[in-house]
Amino acid sequence: MGSCLAQGLAGLNIIHDVGYMDMGMACSTDMLVMGNEAIGMDKRFIRGVEVNPESLARDVIASVGPGGHYLQEDHTFNHFKEQLWRPQLMERRGYDDWEADGSKDMAQRVRERVLEIIETHQPPPLPDKTLQALAAIREAGAKELALLEA
């Protein structure tokens, strides 16, 4: 997570080797899924906090007043989802709730997510233009190999 955060803060737009172990000699789908969770958190951190009149909501602060709370305010409802990062795998519930739900550790949650992806993921089809370009590359490669074999 730290290396992904450092790369993101440096402005890199691609982070490579997520899911790799043993100096890149082995790849783990479980580590890839867990890395995706960390990258999600890093991306939210890197995005930062926007400061403008809407985000400061001084009018809401003034109307709620000292000792009040903001959970019932429309402004909170309209903005909380874009401000909070919610993990898919990391556990944030209380211990009793976690225990009542089977006490699954991170490895178990990751494995379940990997299996869910394997069973349900349907990649979108490639555009025709991309398929044509790939076919042209394959055809050119086949011609080149035929020349080498002759």
C-alpha positions as CSV (number, residue, x, y, z in Angstrom):
1,M,0.0,0.0,0.0
2,G,2.8,2.4,0.9
3,S,4.6,1.9,-2.4
4,C,1.3,2.4,-4.4
5,L,0.6,5.6,-2.4
6,A,4.1,6.9,-3.0
7,Q,3.8,6.3,-6.7
8,G,0.4,8.0,-6.8
9,L,1.7,11.0,-4.9
10,A,4.6,11.2,-7.4
11,G,2.0,11.6,-10.2
12,L,2.4,8.2,-11.9
13,N,-0.7,7.2,-13.8
14,I,0.1,3.4,-13.9
15,I,1.2,1.3,-11.0
16,H,2.7,-2.0,-12.0
17,D,3.4,-5.3,-10.2
18,V,0.3,-5.2,-8.0
19,G,-0.3,-8.8,-7.0
20,Y,3.3,-9.9,-7.7
21,M,5.5,-11.4,-5.0
22,D,9.1,-12.8,-4.8
23,M,10.6,-9.9,-6.8
24,G,8.0,-10.4,-9.6
25,M,8.6,-14.1,-10.0
26,A,5.1,-15.1,-8.8
27,C,1.7,-13.5,-9.1
28,S,-1.2,-14.1,-6.8
29,T,-4.8,-13.4,-7.6
30,D,-5.5,-13.0,-3.9
31,M,-2.7,-10.4,-3.6
32,L,-4.1,-8.6,-6.7
33,V,-7.5,-8.3,-5.2
34,M,-6.0,-7.2,-1.9
35,G,-3.8,-4.7,-3.8
36,N,-6.9,-3.3,-5.5
37,E,-8.4,-2.6,-2.0
38,A,-5.2,-0.7,-1.0
39,I,-5.2,1.2,-4.3
40,G,-8.8,2.3,-3.7
41,M,-7.8,3.8,-0.4
42,D,-4.7,5.4,-1.9
43,K,-6.7,7.0,-4.7
44,R,-9.1,8.6,-2.2
45,F,-6.2,9.9,-0.2
46,I,-4.4,11.3,-3.2
47,R,-7.6,13.0,-4.4
48,G,-7.4,15.2,-1.3
49,V,-10.1,17.4,0.2
50,E,-11.6,20.1,-1.9
51,V,-12.0,23.4,-0.1
52,N,-14.6,25.7,-1.6
53,P,-17.8,27.4,-0.3
54,E,-19.9,24.3,-1.0
55,S,-17.6,21.9,0.8
56,L,-17.1,24.3,3.8
57,A,-20.8,24.6,4.2
58,R,-20.6,27.6,6.5
59,D,-24.3,28.1,6.3
60,V,-25.0,24.6,7.5
61,I,-22.5,25.0,10.3
62,A,-24.2,28.2,11.4
63,S,-27.7,26.7,11.3
64,V,-26.7,23.5,13.2
65,G,-24.9,25.5,15.8
66,P,-22.7,24.4,18.7
67,G,-23.5,21.0,20.1
68,G,-25.6,20.0,17.1
69,H,-24.9,17.2,14.6
70,Y,-24.9,17.1,10.8
71,L,-26.1,13.6,10.1
72,Q,-29.7,14.7,9.4
73,E,-28.6,17.6,7.2
74,D,-29.3,17.5,3.4
75,H,-25.8,18.8,2.8
76,T,-24.3,15.8,4.6
77,F,-26.5,13.4,2.7
78,N,-25.7,15.0,-0.6
79,H,-21.9,14.8,-0.1
80,F,-20.9,12.0,2.2
81,K,-20.6,9.3,-0.5
82,E,-18.2,11.3,-2.5
83,Q,-16.0,12.1,0.5
84,L,-15.8,8.7,2.2
85,W,-13.9,5.8,1.0
86,R,-15.6,2.5,1.9
87,P,-13.6,-0.7,1.8
88,Q,-14.9,-3.8,0.3
89,L,-12.6,-6.2,2.2
90,M,-11.1,-4.4,5.2
91,E,-13.3,-4.9,8.2
92,R,-14.7,-1.8,10.0
93,R,-17.5,-3.3,12.0
94,G,-17.3,-3.8,15.7
95,Y,-15.8,-7.0,17.0
96,D,-19.1,-8.4,18.2
97,D,-20.7,-7.9,14.7
98,W,-17.6,-9.3,13.0
99,E,-17.6,-12.4,15.3
100,A,-21.4,-12.9,14.9
101,D,-20.9,-12.9,11.1
102,G,-18.4,-15.8,11.2
103,S,-15.1,-14.1,12.2
104,K,-13.7,-14.2,8.7
105,D,-10.1,-13.0,8.5
106,M,-8.8,-11.0,5.6
107,A,-7.5,-14.1,3.8
108,Q,-11.0,-15.6,3.8
109,R,-12.7,-12.4,2.6
110,V,-10.1,-12.0,-0.2
111,R,-10.6,-15.6,-1.3
112,E,-14.3,-15.2,-1.4
113,R,-14.0,-12.0,-3.5
114,V,-11.6,-13.8,-5.9
115,L,-14.1,-16.7,-6.4
116,E,-16.9,-14.2,-6.8
117,I,-15.0,-12.4,-9.6
118,I,-14.2,-15.7,-11.3
119,E,-17.8,-16.8,-11.2
120,T,-19.5,-13.5,-12.2
121,H,-17.2,-11.2,-14.1
122,Q,-18.2,-10.6,-17.7
123,P,-15.7,-8.3,-19.5
124,P,-17.2,-5.9,-21.9
125,P,-16.6,-6.8,-25.6
126,L,-13.7,-5.0,-27.3
127,P,-14.7,-2.4,-29.9
128,D,-14.7,-3.6,-33.6
129,K,-11.9,-1.2,-34.3
130,T,-9.7,-2.8,-31.7
131,L,-10.6,-6.3,-32.9
132,Q,-9.6,-5.4,-36.4
133,A,-6.3,-3.9,-35.2
134,L,-5.6,-7.2,-33.3
135,A,-6.5,-9.3,-36.3
136,A,-4.1,-7.2,-38.5
137,I,-1.3,-7.6,-35.9
138,R,-1.9,-11.4,-35.8
139,E,-1.9,-11.6,-39.6
140,A,1.3,-9.6,-39.9
141,G,2.9,-11.9,-37.3
142,A,1.8,-15.0,-39.1
143,K,3.3,-13.8,-42.3
144,E,6.6,-12.9,-40.6
145,L,6.7,-16.4,-39.0
146,A,6.0,-18.0,-42.4
147,L,9.0,-16.1,-43.9
148,L,11.3,-17.3,-41.0
149,E,10.3,-20.9,-41.5
150,A,10.9,-20.8,-45.2
